[in-house]
Amino acid sequence: MSNAFGDPSPSSGTNSLYATIGRLVPRPLPENLAGYYELAPRFARAYNPVLVDPTIIINNESDTVFLMRVYIVSPVCAILGRSTQYPVITTSEETVSDGRTLCRVDLSFSVVLSEAVTKTFAVLEFKRPGSIKSEEWSPVVNTTGSVLQGADTICRQLHKYAAIRDTPYVGVCDGLSLVLLQLGGIKENWKSVLPYQARPNEAMFWWINDLDEMKRNLFLWLFAALQECIDAWHKATVGDSVRYVAS
């Protein structure tokens, strides 16, 4: 349940240096949903359904974080963390910097690739209920245009996180809607020297309004981001891709 609705506010003046989104293209679902329906029997002992708390009222960002972590993110990570030989870790309220811009990321997903290498493969931002308004995003769905007001604020913030954490996989959730993106283009074009001068970027997306569908979509998105991260690292160090080896 939710009682509070509002617009997102810019978390930092530096957000104006980063790109917004000028076109959204639906991201195709993976073949066989990446084996999603086989996960239950494989990891039945690792997953316990969470009892729904009937007293929850979502009034602010903290409530959104609690709702998503308990009912969506943690169950997904319980399985995601067992789907590969590499340790997967999540970090809340992580302060990160590219040497010039400092920011705090609500939730980052990382993989330990070696003793010396830990790589963030996805970032999730939380907002208070009502911050994600479909009418502000619709002008760029399957067409070139401009996102409006709060959506523009969110898109610039997500580009900042993507640039600093070096991953195209960024998402945002207000407890009512979950928007999962894979940004296009190259990292160097996600930021400009002057405010509001970065060229609008294209992204693939999944938009989920049904809480019952959020776990499945979040898993598929994180699974793809994790595999892409592992493959890129393996190609850079060994010269070939590596597939998952379940522990």
C-alpha positions as CSV (number, residue, x, y, z in Angstrom):
1,M,0.0,0.0,0.0
2,S,1.1,3.5,-0.6
3,N,0.0,6.9,0.6
4,A,2.8,9.2,-0.6
5,F,3.3,10.5,-4.1
6,G,5.8,13.0,-5.4
7,D,8.5,14.1,-7.8
8,P,12.1,13.0,-7.5
9,S,14.5,15.8,-6.6
10,P,18.0,16.1,-8.0
11,S,20.4,14.5,-5.5
12,S,23.3,16.7,-6.7
13,G,24.1,19.5,-9.1
14,T,26.6,17.4,-10.9
15,N,23.7,15.3,-12.4
16,S,23.3,18.1,-15.0
17,L,26.6,17.0,-16.5
18,Y,25.3,13.6,-17.4
19,A,23.1,12.4,-20.3
20,T,19.4,11.9,-20.2
21,I,17.5,9.3,-22.3
22,G,16.2,10.3,-25.7
23,R,14.9,6.9,-26.9
24,L,13.7,3.7,-25.1
25,V,13.6,0.3,-26.9
26,P,12.0,-2.7,-25.2
27,R,14.6,-5.3,-24.3
28,P,13.8,-8.8,-25.6
29,L,13.4,-11.5,-23.1
30,P,16.2,-14.2,-23.1
31,E,15.5,-17.5,-24.7
32,N,13.9,-19.9,-22.2
33,L,14.0,-17.0,-19.7
34,A,17.6,-18.0,-19.0
35,G,16.3,-21.2,-17.4
36,Y,14.2,-19.3,-14.9
37,Y,11.6,-21.9,-14.6
38,E,14.2,-24.6,-13.8
39,L,15.6,-22.5,-10.9
40,A,13.0,-23.6,-8.3
41,P,13.9,-27.4,-8.3
42,R,17.6,-26.6,-8.6
43,F,17.7,-24.2,-5.6
44,A,14.6,-25.3,-3.7
45,R,16.5,-25.7,-0.4
46,A,18.1,-22.3,-0.8
47,Y,14.9,-20.4,-1.3
48,N,12.2,-19.9,1.4
49,P,9.2,-17.7,0.5
50,V,8.9,-14.5,2.5
51,L,5.7,-14.0,4.5
52,V,4.0,-10.8,3.5
53,D,3.8,-8.2,6.3
54,P,0.2,-6.9,6.1
55,T,1.1,-3.8,8.2
56,I,3.4,-2.2,5.6
57,I,2.5,1.3,4.4
58,I,4.8,2.8,1.8
59,N,5.2,6.5,2.5
60,N,8.8,7.3,1.7
61,E,12.0,6.1,0.1
62,S,13.0,4.1,3.2
63,D,9.8,2.2,3.0
64,T,10.5,1.5,-0.7
65,V,13.9,0.2,0.1
66,F,12.6,-2.1,2.9
67,L,9.8,-3.5,0.6
68,M,12.1,-4.2,-2.3
69,R,15.0,-5.6,-0.2
70,V,12.9,-8.0,1.8
71,Y,10.4,-9.2,-0.8
72,I,12.2,-8.8,-4.2
73,V,16.0,-8.2,-4.0
74,S,16.9,-10.7,-1.3
75,P,15.0,-13.6,-2.7
76,V,16.6,-12.9,-6.1
77,C,20.1,-12.6,-4.7
78,A,19.7,-15.9,-2.8
79,I,19.5,-17.6,-6.1
80,L,21.8,-15.3,-8.2
81,G,24.6,-15.8,-5.7
82,R,24.5,-19.5,-6.2
83,S,24.3,-19.4,-10.0
84,T,28.0,-18.8,-10.6
85,Q,31.4,-19.9,-9.2
86,Y,32.2,-16.2,-8.6
87,P,31.0,-14.6,-5.3
88,V,28.3,-12.0,-5.8
89,I,28.0,-9.2,-3.2
90,T,25.5,-6.4,-2.7
91,T,26.4,-3.0,-1.1
92,S,23.9,-0.5,0.2
93,E,24.5,3.3,0.4
94,E,27.9,2.9,-1.3
95,T,29.9,6.1,-1.6
96,V,31.8,6.1,-5.0
97,S,33.8,8.5,-7.0
98,D,35.5,8.8,-10.4
99,G,38.1,11.1,-8.9
100,R,36.1,14.2,-9.5
101,T,32.4,13.4,-8.9
102,L,31.3,11.9,-5.5
103,C,28.0,10.2,-5.2
104,R,26.2,7.6,-3.0
105,V,24.6,4.6,-4.7
106,D,21.5,3.1,-3.1
107,L,22.3,-0.5,-4.0
108,S,25.1,-1.9,-6.1
109,F,25.6,-5.5,-7.3
110,S,29.2,-6.7,-7.7
111,V,31.1,-9.9,-8.5
112,V,34.5,-10.9,-7.1
113,L,36.4,-12.0,-10.1
114,S,39.8,-12.5,-8.4
115,E,41.6,-11.6,-5.2
116,A,42.4,-8.2,-6.8
117,V,39.3,-7.6,-8.9
118,T,35.8,-6.8,-7.8
119,K,33.5,-5.4,-10.4
120,T,30.1,-3.7,-10.1
121,F,27.8,-5.1,-12.8
122,A,24.5,-3.4,-11.9
123,V,23.1,-0.5,-9.8
124,L,19.6,0.0,-8.4
125,E,18.2,3.4,-7.3
126,F,15.2,3.8,-5.0
127,K,12.7,6.6,-5.0
128,R,9.6,7.4,-2.9
129,P,6.3,6.1,-4.2
130,G,4.9,8.0,-7.2
131,S,8.3,9.3,-8.4
132,I,8.2,7.1,-11.6
133,K,5.4,8.5,-13.8
134,S,4.8,6.6,-17.1
135,E,3.6,9.8,-18.8
136,E,7.0,11.4,-18.3
137,W,8.8,8.4,-20.0
138,S,6.3,7.7,-22.7
139,P,7.6,10.4,-25.2
140,V,10.7,8.3,-25.8
141,V,9.3,4.8,-25.9
142,N,10.1,3.4,-29.4
143,T,10.7,6.9,-30.7
144,T,13.2,9.8,-30.3
145,G,12.0,12.5,-28.0
146,S,12.5,14.0,-24.6
147,V,11.7,12.6,-21.2
148,L,9.9,15.0,-19.0
149,Q,10.6,16.6,-15.5
150,G,11.1,13.8,-13.0
151,A,12.1,11.2,-15.6
152,D,14.8,13.5,-16.8
153,T,16.1,13.9,-13.2
154,I,16.1,10.1,-12.8
155,C,17.8,9.5,-16.1
156,R,20.7,11.9,-15.5
157,Q,21.2,10.4,-12.1
158,L,21.3,6.9,-13.5
159,H,23.8,7.9,-16.2
160,K,26.0,9.3,-13.4
161,Y,26.0,6.0,-11.6
162,A,26.6,4.1,-14.8
163,A,29.6,6.2,-15.7
164,I,31.2,6.1,-12.2
165,R,30.6,2.4,-11.7
166,D,31.3,1.5,-15.4
167,T,28.2,-0.5,-16.1
168,P,25.3,0.1,-18.5
169,Y,22.9,-1.8,-16.2
170,V,21.1,0.7,-14.1
171,G,17.6,0.6,-12.7
172,V,15.2,2.6,-10.6
173,C,12.2,1.6,-8.4
174,D,9.6,3.5,-6.3
175,G,7.8,0.5,-4.9
176,L,5.1,0.7,-7.5
177,S,7.2,0.6,-10.7
178,L,10.5,-1.0,-11.5
179,V,12.4,0.3,-14.6
180,L,15.4,-1.8,-15.6
181,L,17.7,-0.3,-18.2
182,Q,20.7,-1.3,-20.3
183,L,22.2,2.0,-21.5
184,G,23.5,2.3,-25.0
185,G,26.5,4.2,-26.4
186,I,29.9,4.5,-24.7
187,K,30.8,5.6,-21.3
188,E,32.7,8.7,-22.5
189,N,29.5,10.1,-24.1
190,W,27.5,9.8,-20.9
191,K,29.0,12.9,-19.5
192,S,29.7,16.5,-20.7
193,V,32.0,19.2,-19.5
194,L,29.1,21.8,-19.4
195,P,25.7,21.3,-17.8
196,Y,22.9,19.8,-20.0
197,Q,25.2,19.4,-23.0
198,A,25.6,15.6,-23.0
199,R,23.8,14.1,-26.0
200,P,20.6,12.2,-25.1
201,N,21.3,8.5,-25.0
202,E,19.4,5.4,-26.1
203,A,18.6,2.5,-23.8
204,M,16.9,-0.9,-23.8
205,F,14.3,-1.3,-21.0
206,W,11.9,-3.5,-19.0
207,W,9.1,-1.7,-17.2
208,I,7.3,-3.7,-14.5
209,N,4.3,-2.5,-12.6
210,D,3.2,-5.8,-11.1
211,L,5.0,-6.7,-7.8
212,D,4.4,-10.4,-8.6
213,E,6.5,-10.0,-11.8
214,M,9.4,-8.0,-10.3
215,K,11.4,-10.9,-8.9
216,R,11.5,-12.7,-12.3
217,N,12.4,-9.6,-14.3
218,L,15.0,-8.5,-11.8
219,F,16.6,-11.9,-11.8
220,L,16.8,-12.0,-15.6
221,W,18.2,-8.5,-15.8
222,L,20.9,-9.2,-13.1
223,F,21.7,-12.6,-14.6
224,A,22.4,-10.9,-18.0
225,A,24.5,-8.1,-16.4
226,L,26.5,-10.6,-14.3
227,Q,27.2,-12.9,-17.2
228,E,28.2,-10.0,-19.4
229,C,30.6,-8.7,-16.7
230,I,32.2,-12.1,-16.2
231,D,32.6,-12.7,-20.0
232,A,34.2,-9.3,-20.5
233,W,36.7,-9.8,-17.7
234,H,37.5,-13.3,-18.9
235,K,38.0,-12.2,-22.4
236,A,40.4,-9.4,-21.2
237,T,42.4,-11.8,-19.1
238,V,42.2,-15.1,-20.9
239,G,41.0,-14.3,-24.3
240,D,37.8,-16.2,-24.3
241,S,34.4,-16.1,-22.7
242,V,33.4,-18.2,-19.7
243,R,30.0,-19.7,-18.9
244,Y,28.4,-20.2,-15.5
245,V,29.5,-22.9,-13.2
246,A,27.0,-23.4,-10.4
247,S,28.5,-24.0,-7.0
